[in-house]
Amino acid sequence: MHTTTGIITYEPRRNLKGGSKWWLTVELPYFFGTMDYYRWLIDTNWVDADSRSMKRAYHRPSHPPHLSINRGEEPRANGEDWGKFMAGRKVKVHYSNLIRQTSRRIDGKDHFWFIDAEIEDYVKLRKHFGLRYDYKGVPFKGHITVARAY
């Protein structure tokens, strides 16, 4: 695992039709160069990196580098803490060097590439707001999208 620094951010600025209400992210201001490198790897090794048989154009994701903790789900607990609990705190983000692609078989999409990532307080933040934090006993982690092809 590699490490970078991120900042816990509530309702970051995003170009979303519905806005970014109830979004909680760890913004990664020092990750742009790393993201460019991963995209270069995908572009250079596309035969191995892409499930499609023809090369595509690989672009930066629509949003700045980040790890999402909550994407629009309204808190079920401690709503009065929204925007305050751990806000602005710098945290260590651990991330993998293995690039993965979304699967057309699983979600109908094969146009995103990401790396697994985690922060120590991921579960703590979700628990604090009464949000689901595991699946069959395995705690959620996260990912950083590094490229898209559309």
Residue frames relative to the residue before (quaternion, step in Angstrom):
aa qw qx qy qz dx dy dz
M 1.0000 0.0000 0.0000 0.0000 0.00 0.00 0.00
H 0.2736 -0.7272 0.6096 0.1575 3.51 -1.20 0.71
T 0.2708 -0.7771 0.5505 0.1407 3.58 -1.22 0.36
T 0.0220 0.7477 -0.6637 0.0038 3.53 -1.19 0.73
T 0.4599 -0.6643 0.5099 0.2955 3.58 -1.28 0.05
G 0.0610 -0.7920 0.6074 0.0138 3.54 -1.03 0.85
I 0.3345 -0.7267 0.5694 0.1890 3.55 -1.33 0.30
I 0.4048 -0.7071 0.5259 0.2443 3.59 -0.77 1.05
T 0.0022 0.8265 -0.5543 0.0983 3.54 -0.62 1.24
Y 0.2471 -0.7564 0.5906 0.1342 3.55 -0.91 0.97
E 0.8706 -0.0160 -0.0195 0.4913 3.53 -1.09 0.88
P 0.0078 0.8330 -0.5515 0.0430 3.59 0.64 1.14
R 0.5867 -0.5684 0.4336 0.3803 3.56 -1.19 0.48
R 0.1034 0.7781 -0.6079 0.1198 3.53 -0.79 1.10
N 0.3924 -0.6724 0.5663 0.2707 3.56 -1.19 0.52
L 0.2636 0.7542 -0.5470 0.2500 3.54 0.31 1.28
K 0.5719 -0.6054 0.4266 0.3527 3.56 -1.00 0.78
G 0.7634 0.3588 -0.1877 0.5033 3.57 0.91 -0.91
G 0.5254 -0.6243 0.4158 0.4016 3.60 1.26 0.02
S 0.5030 -0.6578 0.4713 0.3037 3.57 -1.26 -0.12
K 0.2090 0.7867 -0.5490 0.1899 3.57 1.09 0.69
W 0.8319 0.1358 -0.1760 0.5085 3.54 -1.01 0.98
W 0.4610 0.6255 -0.4951 0.3887 3.59 1.07 0.59
L 0.0256 -0.7575 0.6523 -0.0050 3.53 -1.11 0.81
T 0.0456 0.8224 -0.5596 0.0914 3.55 -0.59 1.17
V 0.3046 -0.6440 0.6407 0.2864 3.47 -1.39 0.03
E 0.2385 -0.7849 0.5597 0.1177 3.56 -0.34 1.27
L 0.2177 -0.7979 0.5577 0.0708 3.57 -1.01 0.90
P 0.1047 -0.8604 0.4959 0.0532 3.59 0.41 1.21
Y 0.7073 0.4444 -0.2637 0.4824 3.61 1.17 -0.43
F 0.5781 0.6510 -0.3318 0.3633 3.58 1.28 0.10
F 0.4164 0.7394 -0.4617 0.2585 3.63 1.21 -0.17
G 0.6794 0.4903 -0.2954 0.4590 3.61 0.86 -0.92
T 0.6382 0.5152 -0.3221 0.4727 3.57 1.02 -0.80
M 0.6410 0.5225 -0.3173 0.4641 3.56 0.98 -0.85
D 0.6319 0.5229 -0.3243 0.4713 3.60 1.01 -0.80
Y 0.6391 0.5314 -0.3171 0.4568 3.58 1.00 -0.84
Y 0.6657 0.4907 -0.3073 0.4707 3.60 0.88 -0.92
R 0.6423 0.5126 -0.3252 0.4679 3.60 1.01 -0.78
W 0.6160 0.5305 -0.3340 0.4770 3.59 1.08 -0.74
L 0.6383 0.5214 -0.3299 0.4603 3.60 0.98 -0.82
I 0.6441 0.5100 -0.3214 0.4709 3.60 0.95 -0.84
D 0.6772 0.5009 -0.2903 0.4541 3.57 0.88 -0.95
T 0.6889 0.4822 -0.2726 0.4675 3.58 0.96 -0.88
N 0.7876 0.2574 -0.1131 0.5483 3.58 1.00 -0.83
W 0.1350 0.8630 -0.4818 0.0693 3.58 1.11 0.64
V 0.5732 0.5932 -0.3922 0.4071 3.62 1.07 -0.60
D 0.7235 0.3977 -0.2283 0.5161 3.59 1.04 -0.78
A 0.7204 0.4925 -0.2443 0.4228 3.57 1.04 -0.80
D 0.7623 0.3479 -0.1785 0.5158 3.60 1.11 -0.60
S 0.4323 -0.7130 0.4929 0.2484 3.57 -0.95 0.88
R 0.5915 0.5662 -0.3657 0.4425 3.59 1.24 -0.26
S 0.4945 -0.6828 0.4597 0.2791 3.56 -1.16 0.56
M 0.7184 0.3475 -0.2441 0.5510 3.60 1.26 -0.11
K 0.5369 -0.6327 0.4549 0.3232 3.55 -1.08 0.77
R 0.1629 -0.7703 0.6115 0.0785 3.55 -1.11 0.81
A 0.5319 -0.5689 0.4949 0.3854 3.56 -1.32 0.08
Y 0.1944 -0.7865 0.5804 0.0825 3.58 -0.80 1.04
H 0.1093 -0.8310 0.5454 -0.0064 3.56 -0.58 1.22
R 0.6218 -0.4851 0.4501 0.4188 3.50 -1.40 0.18
P 0.5398 -0.5930 0.4660 0.3739 3.60 -1.06 0.57
S 0.6652 -0.5406 0.3508 0.3771 3.59 -1.23 0.44
H 0.7654 0.3175 -0.1608 0.5361 3.59 1.10 -0.69
P 0.6135 -0.5291 0.4146 0.4144 3.60 -1.18 0.43
P 0.6607 -0.5168 0.3442 0.4218 3.62 -1.15 0.47
H 0.1840 0.7698 -0.5857 0.1746 3.54 -0.90 1.01
L 0.2785 -0.6785 0.6432 0.2201 3.49 -1.41 0.18
S 0.2911 -0.7779 0.5310 0.1679 3.61 -0.61 1.09
I 0.2050 -0.7541 0.6133 0.1145 3.54 -1.02 0.89
N 0.7796 -0.0255 0.0236 0.6253 3.57 1.08 -0.75
R 0.1094 -0.8044 0.5832 0.0277 3.57 -0.87 1.00
G 0.8675 -0.1703 0.0486 0.4649 3.52 0.13 1.32
E 0.5243 0.6225 -0.4228 0.3986 3.59 1.24 0.03
E 0.3937 -0.7369 0.4977 0.2330 3.58 -0.64 1.11
P 0.5139 -0.6562 0.4525 0.3171 3.60 -0.87 0.93
R 0.2918 -0.7511 0.5704 0.1595 3.55 -1.12 0.78
A 0.7614 0.1914 -0.1357 0.6043 3.58 1.31 -0.05
N 0.8562 0.1596 -0.1169 0.4773 3.56 -1.24 0.51
G 0.1188 0.8357 -0.5237 0.1155 3.60 1.00 0.81
E 0.6140 0.5651 -0.3450 0.4297 3.58 1.13 -0.63
D 0.6486 0.5124 -0.3121 0.4683 3.60 1.25 -0.36
W 0.4423 0.7074 -0.4621 0.3007 3.60 1.26 -0.23
G 0.7946 0.2513 -0.2253 0.5047 3.55 -0.84 1.01
K 0.7349 0.3973 -0.2219 0.5028 3.58 1.25 -0.21
F 0.6601 0.5447 -0.3246 0.4028 3.58 0.84 -0.99
M 0.8516 -0.0747 -0.0316 0.5179 3.57 -0.51 1.30
A 0.3147 0.7837 -0.4876 0.2214 3.62 1.25 0.22
G 0.8352 0.2019 -0.1743 0.4810 3.55 -1.00 0.91
R 0.4668 0.6851 -0.4441 0.3399 3.58 1.25 -0.07
K 0.3562 -0.6989 0.5789 0.2225 3.55 -1.04 0.84
V 0.0321 -0.8039 0.5932 -0.0280 3.55 -0.90 0.98
K 0.4738 -0.6326 0.5284 0.3101 3.54 -1.24 0.46
V 0.1490 -0.7684 0.6192 0.0624 3.53 -0.94 0.98
H 0.1773 -0.7734 0.6031 0.0814 3.56 -0.74 1.09
Y 0.0217 0.8226 -0.5657 0.0524 3.57 -0.79 0.98
S 0.5071 -0.6557 0.4911 0.2678 3.49 -1.26 0.67
N 0.3912 -0.6892 0.5400 0.2833 3.56 -1.24 0.28
L 0.5344 0.6199 -0.4014 0.4112 3.59 1.30 0.09
I 0.2462 -0.7716 0.5733 0.1237 3.56 -0.60 1.18
R 0.0733 -0.7904 0.6077 0.0235 3.57 -0.89 0.98
Q 0.3090 -0.7397 0.5715 0.1752 3.54 -1.25 0.53
T 0.5118 -0.6050 0.4945 0.3570 3.57 -1.07 0.68
S 0.3881 -0.7612 0.4882 0.1779 3.55 -1.10 0.69
R 0.4461 -0.6816 0.5133 0.2700 3.55 -0.84 0.96
R 0.6107 0.5722 -0.3356 0.4324 3.59 1.13 -0.68
I 0.7364 0.4303 -0.2315 0.4680 3.58 0.95 -0.87
D 0.8497 0.0700 -0.0098 0.5226 3.61 0.66 -1.01
G 0.5819 -0.6237 0.3652 0.3728 3.58 1.22 0.27
K 0.6889 0.4282 -0.2715 0.5180 3.58 1.28 0.02
D 0.0109 -0.7901 0.6126 0.0190 3.55 -1.03 0.74
H 0.5602 0.6494 -0.3613 0.3660 3.56 1.16 0.50
F 0.6345 0.4583 -0.3700 0.5004 3.59 1.14 0.62
W 0.1367 -0.7484 0.6436 0.0840 3.56 -1.18 0.72
F 0.0097 0.8130 -0.5777 0.0719 3.54 -0.93 0.92
I 0.2634 -0.7071 0.6237 0.2038 3.51 -1.40 0.18
D 0.5141 -0.6306 0.4802 0.3279 3.57 -1.07 0.71
A 0.0251 0.7938 -0.6054 0.0519 3.57 -1.05 0.79
E 0.0167 -0.7994 0.6006 0.0070 3.55 -1.21 0.45
I 0.1536 -0.7229 0.6594 0.1378 3.49 -1.36 0.43
E 0.6427 -0.5588 0.3732 0.3680 3.53 -1.16 0.63
D 0.7671 0.3991 -0.1936 0.4634 3.60 0.96 -0.86
Y 0.2948 0.7868 -0.5008 0.2079 3.62 1.22 0.24
V 0.7102 0.4333 -0.2524 0.4941 3.58 0.74 -1.09
K 0.6196 0.5594 -0.3430 0.4306 3.60 0.96 -0.84
L 0.6727 0.4928 -0.2961 0.4658 3.59 0.92 -0.90
R 0.6772 0.4812 -0.3006 0.4684 3.60 0.85 -0.89
K 0.6393 0.5244 -0.3219 0.4613 3.59 0.98 -0.84
H 0.6307 0.5665 -0.3310 0.4144 3.58 0.92 -0.96
F 0.7590 0.3568 -0.1912 0.5100 3.58 1.00 -0.81
G 0.5427 -0.6656 0.3801 0.3435 3.57 1.25 0.35
L 0.4506 0.6863 -0.4453 0.3572 3.57 1.18 0.55
R 0.5972 -0.5557 0.4310 0.3857 3.55 -1.14 0.58
Y 0.1008 -0.8361 0.5392 0.0075 3.57 -0.86 0.93
D 0.7826 0.2102 -0.1656 0.5621 3.59 1.22 0.10
Y 0.2281 -0.7299 0.6235 0.1630 3.51 -1.36 0.21
K 0.8285 -0.1079 0.0058 0.5495 3.56 -0.53 1.24
G 0.7509 -0.4235 0.2051 0.4635 3.55 0.96 0.93
V 0.6247 0.5029 -0.3472 0.4861 3.59 1.26 -0.09
P 0.4153 -0.7326 0.4773 0.2510 3.62 -0.59 1.11
F 0.5217 -0.6039 0.5031 0.3316 3.55 -1.16 0.71
K 0.1814 -0.7338 0.6381 0.1465 3.53 -1.21 0.51
G 0.4261 -0.6882 0.4923 0.3200 3.57 -0.45 -1.08
H 0.2060 -0.7561 0.6003 0.1597 3.53 -1.33 -0.16
I 0.2668 -0.7063 0.6248 0.1991 3.52 -1.36 0.24
T 0.3113 -0.7384 0.5669 0.1910 3.58 -0.67 1.08
V 0.1669 -0.8239 0.5386 0.0569 3.58 -0.76 1.06
A 0.8104 0.0276 -0.0134 0.5851 3.61 1.18 -0.38
R 0.0888 -0.7525 0.6476 0.0800 3.51 -1.35 0.37
A 0.2275 -0.7754 0.5770 0.1186 3.56 -1.21 0.53
Y 0.5904 0.5065 -0.4488 0.4399 3.59 0.33 1.23
